[in-house]
Amino acid sequence: MLLSGIQRPRTLRRFKRLWTKNLRKVFSFTDICRTVINFDLTLKCFNYFLTTRQSSFRYIGWMEEGAAMKILVVEDEKKVAKFLQQGLEEERYAVDVARDGEQGKSLALTENYDLIILDVLLPKKDGITMLKELRVQKLNTPVLMLTAKSATEDKVEGLDSGADDYLAKPFAFAELLARVRSLLRRGAVEKSTLLKVADLHLDTVTHKAKRGDRIIELTGKEYALLEYFMRNVNRVLTRTIISEHIWNYNFDTGTNVVDVYINHLRSKIDDGFERKLLQTVRGVGYALKDE
């Protein structure tokens, strides 16, 4: 039964009350998790209302804003993976999802991720084996392990295999976010927080940008683009590479959304300045030049 595991009916009533008292109001996934207590119960409530058609709510995915941090979720349970992806995207992370250990390993080795959220029990290749193979190949990306096992020996095995943190299911979504932020901070220690290209400056802590004496106001996606360009100065970035890093690996590259955002960013950092930093390399892509 979809609601198996919900011990008290008041959890379901609390979830329903959230919607009936706030018609037309848009809630973030995190807000919903806080209302229903934790991620596991939130997922069960969503499943119940969607399948029994007792609610007219809909998920409004976060699209306009964004962040440079990119996370790989390796989880074979489709509903769990979907809600992890939705919740993390609302927190301005770009998220890719792999359904098994083989796909997860392939993505981890071919893409550039800031964090991997890895389930232990996976088809084709279990999470522990996948992690060991990644560490053998010198991949140092922080890894947060997820598992239904809570025994101390299981946690020890995961940590000894190269995991940076361990979270047992069910968990509060707020705790997952806190652990994600902690691991990302830890992984970013070696990254400079103050980026500079010519007279263009970006503070990756405050997300403030300026060129010369002029303050530049950026949307989330524009900030993500600018940070990515500034960390890859003088490197030509193709539209595919940009879309994979700022959105996700299965982003529809047939659209012109990358060009639209590039044009918005260019008008903010180059208009009014004699020297143009963001340049188009015809037939290839774009580059931020410091030469």
C-alpha positions as CSV (number, residue, x, y, z in Angstrom):
1,M,0.0,0.0,0.0
2,L,1.3,3.5,-0.9
3,L,0.8,4.8,2.6
4,S,2.5,1.9,4.4
5,G,4.9,3.3,6.8
6,I,2.8,6.3,7.8
7,Q,2.0,5.4,11.4
8,R,-0.3,8.3,12.3
9,P,-3.2,9.7,10.2
10,R,-2.4,13.2,11.3
11,T,0.6,13.2,9.0
12,L,-1.7,12.8,6.0
13,R,-4.1,15.4,7.4
14,R,-1.3,17.9,7.9
15,F,-0.2,17.4,4.3
16,K,-3.7,17.9,2.9
17,R,-4.3,21.0,5.1
18,L,-1.2,22.6,3.7
19,W,-2.9,22.7,0.3
20,T,-6.5,23.3,1.2
21,K,-5.6,26.4,3.3
22,N,-3.2,27.9,0.8
23,L,-4.9,27.5,-2.6
24,R,-2.8,28.8,-5.6
25,K,0.2,29.4,-3.4
26,V,3.5,27.9,-4.6
27,F,5.5,25.9,-2.0
28,S,9.1,24.8,-2.3
29,F,9.8,21.1,-1.9
30,T,11.8,21.9,1.2
31,D,8.8,23.7,2.8
32,I,6.6,20.7,2.2
33,C,9.2,18.4,3.7
34,R,9.3,20.6,6.9
35,T,5.5,20.5,7.1
36,V,5.2,16.7,6.7
37,I,8.2,16.1,9.0
38,N,10.6,14.2,6.7
39,F,11.4,13.3,3.2
40,D,10.2,9.7,3.4
41,L,6.7,10.7,4.6
42,T,6.5,13.5,2.1
43,L,7.2,11.0,-0.7
44,K,4.4,8.7,0.5
45,C,1.9,11.6,0.8
46,F,2.7,12.8,-2.7
47,N,2.3,9.3,-4.1
48,Y,-1.0,8.9,-2.3
49,F,-2.6,12.1,-3.5
50,L,-1.3,11.8,-7.1
51,T,-2.6,8.2,-7.5
52,T,-5.9,8.7,-5.8
53,R,-6.5,12.1,-7.4
54,Q,-7.4,13.7,-4.1
55,S,-5.5,16.8,-4.8
56,S,-5.1,19.2,-7.7
57,F,-1.6,20.4,-6.7
58,R,1.2,20.3,-9.3
59,Y,4.9,20.6,-9.1
60,I,6.4,23.7,-10.6
61,G,10.0,23.0,-11.3
62,W,12.7,25.6,-10.7
63,M,14.0,26.7,-14.1
64,E,15.0,30.4,-14.1
65,E,17.4,30.5,-11.3
66,G,20.5,28.2,-10.9
67,A,23.9,27.6,-9.4
68,A,27.2,26.2,-10.6
69,M,27.2,23.2,-8.2
70,K,26.4,20.0,-10.0
71,I,25.3,16.8,-8.2
72,L,25.0,13.2,-9.4
73,V,22.2,11.2,-7.7
74,V,22.7,7.4,-8.1
75,E,19.4,5.8,-7.0
76,D,17.4,3.0,-8.6
77,E,14.0,3.7,-6.9
78,K,12.4,6.0,-9.5
79,K,10.2,7.9,-7.1
80,V,12.9,8.5,-4.5
81,A,15.3,9.7,-7.3
82,K,12.6,12.0,-8.7
83,F,11.9,13.7,-5.4
84,L,15.6,14.0,-4.6
85,Q,16.2,15.7,-7.9
86,Q,13.2,18.1,-7.5
87,G,14.2,19.0,-4.0
88,L,17.9,19.6,-4.9
89,E,17.0,21.6,-8.0
90,E,14.8,23.9,-5.9
91,E,18.0,24.6,-3.8
92,R,19.7,25.7,-7.1
93,Y,21.8,22.7,-7.8
94,A,22.1,21.1,-11.3
95,V,21.2,17.4,-10.9
96,D,21.8,14.3,-13.0
97,V,20.2,10.9,-12.1
98,A,21.7,7.4,-12.7
99,R,19.5,4.3,-12.2
100,D,22.2,1.7,-11.6
101,G,25.8,1.4,-10.5
102,E,27.2,1.0,-14.1
103,Q,25.5,4.2,-15.3
104,G,26.5,6.0,-12.2
105,K,30.2,5.0,-12.6
106,S,30.2,6.1,-16.3
107,L,28.7,9.5,-15.5
108,A,31.0,10.1,-12.5
109,L,34.0,9.4,-14.7
110,T,32.9,11.4,-17.7
111,E,31.2,14.4,-16.2
112,N,32.4,17.0,-13.7
113,Y,30.4,16.8,-10.5
114,D,30.8,18.6,-7.3
115,L,29.1,15.9,-5.2
116,I,27.7,12.4,-5.7
117,I,24.8,11.1,-3.7
118,L,25.1,7.3,-3.9
119,D,22.6,4.6,-2.8
120,V,24.2,1.4,-1.5
121,L,21.7,-1.2,-2.9
122,L,21.9,-0.7,-6.7
123,P,21.3,-3.1,-9.7
124,K,24.2,-4.1,-12.0
125,K,26.8,-2.7,-9.6
126,D,26.2,-2.0,-5.9
127,G,27.2,1.4,-4.4
128,I,30.1,0.1,-2.4
129,T,31.7,-1.5,-5.4
130,M,31.1,1.5,-7.6
131,L,32.7,3.8,-5.0
132,K,35.7,1.6,-4.6
133,E,36.3,1.6,-8.3
134,L,35.9,5.4,-8.5
135,R,38.5,5.9,-5.7
136,V,40.9,3.4,-7.5
137,Q,40.7,5.7,-10.5
138,K,41.6,8.7,-8.4
139,L,38.2,10.4,-8.5
140,N,38.1,12.5,-5.4
141,T,34.6,13.9,-5.7
142,P,32.8,14.0,-2.3
143,V,30.3,11.1,-1.9
144,L,27.3,11.0,0.4
145,M,26.1,7.4,0.8
146,L,22.4,6.6,1.3
147,T,21.2,3.3,2.6
148,A,18.3,1.6,4.4
149,K,21.0,-0.2,6.5
150,S,21.7,1.6,9.8
151,A,24.1,-1.0,11.5
152,T,27.4,0.5,12.6
153,E,29.4,-2.1,10.5
154,D,27.6,-1.1,7.4
155,K,28.4,2.6,8.0
156,V,32.1,1.7,8.7
157,E,32.2,-0.3,5.4
158,G,30.9,2.6,3.4
159,L,33.3,5.1,5.0
160,D,36.2,2.8,4.6
161,S,35.4,2.4,0.9
162,G,35.9,6.1,0.4
163,A,32.5,7.7,1.3
164,D,32.7,11.2,2.9
165,D,29.4,10.9,4.8
166,Y,26.7,8.4,5.4
167,L,22.9,8.9,5.8
168,A,20.4,6.2,6.7
169,K,16.9,6.1,5.3
170,P,14.4,7.4,6.1
171,F,15.9,10.8,6.7
172,A,14.7,14.4,7.1
173,F,15.2,16.3,3.8
174,A,16.5,19.2,5.8
175,E,19.3,17.0,7.2
176,L,20.2,15.8,3.7
177,L,20.5,19.4,2.5
178,A,22.7,20.3,5.5
179,R,25.0,17.3,4.7
180,V,25.1,18.3,1.1
181,R,26.1,21.9,2.0
182,S,28.8,20.6,4.4
183,L,30.3,18.3,1.8
184,L,30.3,21.0,-0.9
185,R,32.0,23.5,1.5
186,R,34.6,20.8,2.3
187,G,35.2,20.1,-1.4
188,A,35.5,23.8,-2.2
189,V,38.2,24.5,0.3
190,E,40.9,24.5,-2.5
191,K,38.8,26.6,-4.8
192,S,39.3,30.3,-4.8
193,T,36.3,32.3,-3.6
194,L,37.5,35.5,-5.3
195,L,37.7,35.2,-9.1
196,K,39.3,37.9,-11.3
197,V,39.5,38.2,-15.1
198,A,40.9,41.5,-16.3
199,D,38.8,44.1,-14.3
200,L,35.9,41.7,-13.8
201,H,35.6,40.4,-10.2
202,L,33.3,37.7,-8.8
203,D,32.9,36.7,-5.1
204,T,31.6,33.1,-5.0
205,V,30.6,33.4,-1.4
206,T,28.4,36.5,-1.6
207,H,27.6,36.0,-5.3
208,K,28.5,39.6,-6.0
209,A,30.0,40.7,-9.3
210,K,31.5,43.9,-10.5
211,R,33.5,45.2,-13.4
212,G,35.7,48.2,-12.6
213,D,33.5,50.3,-10.3
214,R,30.2,49.0,-11.7
215,I,28.2,46.5,-9.7
216,I,26.6,43.8,-11.9
217,E,23.3,42.3,-10.9
218,L,23.0,38.7,-11.9
219,T,20.2,36.1,-11.9
220,G,21.0,32.7,-10.5
221,K,21.6,31.2,-14.0
222,E,23.7,34.1,-15.1
223,Y,25.9,33.8,-12.0
224,A,26.3,30.1,-12.7
225,L,27.5,30.9,-16.2
226,L,29.8,33.6,-15.1
227,E,31.5,31.5,-12.4
228,Y,31.9,28.6,-14.9
229,F,33.5,30.9,-17.5
230,M,35.8,32.5,-14.9
231,R,37.0,29.1,-13.7
232,N,37.7,28.2,-17.3
233,V,39.2,31.5,-18.5
234,N,40.6,31.5,-22.1
235,R,39.1,28.0,-22.7
236,V,36.5,27.6,-25.5
237,L,33.3,26.1,-24.1
238,T,30.9,24.5,-26.5
239,R,27.1,24.8,-26.1
240,T,26.9,21.2,-25.1
241,I,29.6,21.5,-22.4
242,I,27.8,24.6,-21.0
243,S,24.4,23.0,-21.0
244,E,25.7,19.8,-19.3
245,H,27.4,21.8,-16.5
246,I,24.7,24.5,-15.9
247,W,21.6,22.3,-16.5
248,N,22.2,18.6,-16.7
249,Y,23.5,15.9,-19.0
250,N,20.2,15.2,-20.8
251,F,19.3,18.9,-21.4
252,D,17.7,19.6,-24.8
253,T,20.7,21.2,-26.6
254,G,18.5,21.7,-29.6
255,T,17.1,24.8,-28.1
256,N,18.7,28.3,-28.2
257,V,18.4,28.8,-24.4
258,V,22.2,28.7,-24.0
259,D,22.7,31.5,-26.5
260,V,19.9,33.5,-24.9
261,Y,21.6,33.4,-21.5
262,I,25.0,34.1,-23.0
263,N,23.6,37.2,-24.6
264,H,22.1,38.4,-21.3
265,L,25.3,37.8,-19.5
266,R,27.4,39.5,-22.2
267,S,25.2,42.6,-22.1
268,K,25.8,42.9,-18.4
269,I,29.6,42.4,-18.3
270,D,30.6,43.9,-21.6
271,D,28.2,46.7,-22.5
272,G,29.8,50.1,-21.9
273,F,33.4,48.7,-21.8
274,E,35.8,49.1,-24.6
275,R,37.4,45.7,-24.0
276,K,35.0,42.8,-24.6
277,L,35.7,39.7,-22.4
278,L,32.9,37.3,-23.4
279,Q,33.6,36.3,-27.0
280,T,31.9,34.0,-29.6
281,V,34.1,31.5,-31.3
282,R,32.1,30.8,-34.5
283,G,31.2,27.2,-35.1
284,V,32.5,26.2,-31.7
285,G,31.2,28.0,-28.7
286,Y,32.1,30.8,-26.3
287,A,35.2,31.9,-24.3
288,L,35.9,34.4,-21.6
289,K,39.2,36.0,-22.7
290,D,41.9,37.5,-20.5
291,E,44.4,38.0,-23.2
